[in-house]
Amino acid sequence: MVRLTASDIRKLTPPERVKKLEELYNELSDVRIQIATGGGTENPYRGRAIKRAIARILTVQREEQEGSS
């Protein structure tokens, strides 16, 4: 399960965040493919949790960009 809190994300360096974001996008793609092919997923909430983790990372990145301006 994807359990990323904002404080965990802030502890990561910017390159680590980008890498984590890429991993989450790939994982979301895999979940969407499983659903589209009719296989379903073990946990139907997984896609939503991944989307929320992506949104948290993007929010922290945006906050840091605005703070440094």
Secondary structure, DSSP 8 states (H G I E B T S, - for coil): -----HHHHHHS-HHHHHHHHHHHHHHHHHHHHHHHTT---S-TTHHHHHHHHHHHHHHHHHHHHHHH-
